[in-house]
């Protein structure tokens, strides 16, 4: 290097090597931090997936029932009768709550087990926010109570995508089958969490 003595040149080279080594160390340290952070995110996502899994079991069990239809006589049919029997009802009757109970049973949960929709929403089970796998309740002022129920499948902004039994495109309740519905959150009175505190078992009968 012109203008520098041998000693100055040697000192300059050593200094350059030290700077490069420091830069490599800092880059390695930053990469290490980034790797640890990404693993932390992966672990967090894994924990979330595990926490969501029981609720997704409910959604999956509900999806299997989509397309079930009543026989020519309302509130009858082989599958509809199975829903009602699961809830202890041996005659034709409105079956939205019995269907919800049956879905939970097929997913491996012993509760709820009722054909009366208001029973699905005790204060101890009610939650404030919608999420997949929760039970939703529709209030009817003409009845003065919850008169229809279903299961939250997914959320889309201010709307809830649900799966419901004993419904149809034309009817909110007492319909002809198990169908998907889209409801505005304002139209839903309450949600119930029947997973919390329950142990998972095999399909219930």
Steps between C-alpha positions, in 0.01 A plus 500: 500500500662825380607750768497245786801337660513126540404526869215739425378268227518202735309690769236606250456136387459376860245772568307405186498133603370592845222713352400219264501250788280731707256538211485122451438453873217756500343345191520154658346632822213663309437179307491309830245743645287476185509119513397495866217744427368292210505187713315688769236602246475143373456374856236766568311400185527135598353575843217692334433211263488257792261729688275530195499129418207400728284771345597390151382149591154646552511683167617184320223292659241762400630511141443126465127553557451768232239393248297283738132550417172413663269239349175611338344534846654798689741420785538138392752295308767245591772751587263755653357228724856412604559861605182504705566160660844619606330775699243260645211588268317207340239689299515758222594843637703810410858380501753784474620453862495122470721535191747722688510245783554215252790685335676543834440135574653392169801719575551313830333729754224381732342843539278670397219248467170680455228565244403833661699787350488730808679227697805546280566845645539487879684800641799282587550411133436834335789693345513845344683445172433264210753238400481176300359211701274709722123457516302803384153594617230694314244683712136529393297774661182313402616212719671708766800266493777346291309317230774375270865399521793395289878465498748767393707373206707810425504879522508760222511857622165584656348173380491152646502195275305231681377144460149443629254216525123528448547803273477594132571790269143623545456432871699610803368208706298185448644449153566178310866415550857575603634796305756775507375846590654850502386724785592849605643508849224737609240232424657257748395538863770291668774239470575201719830316551434132574863392459643674804534265794398188309714193447520355152374145459381282216179560302203510737178300454 
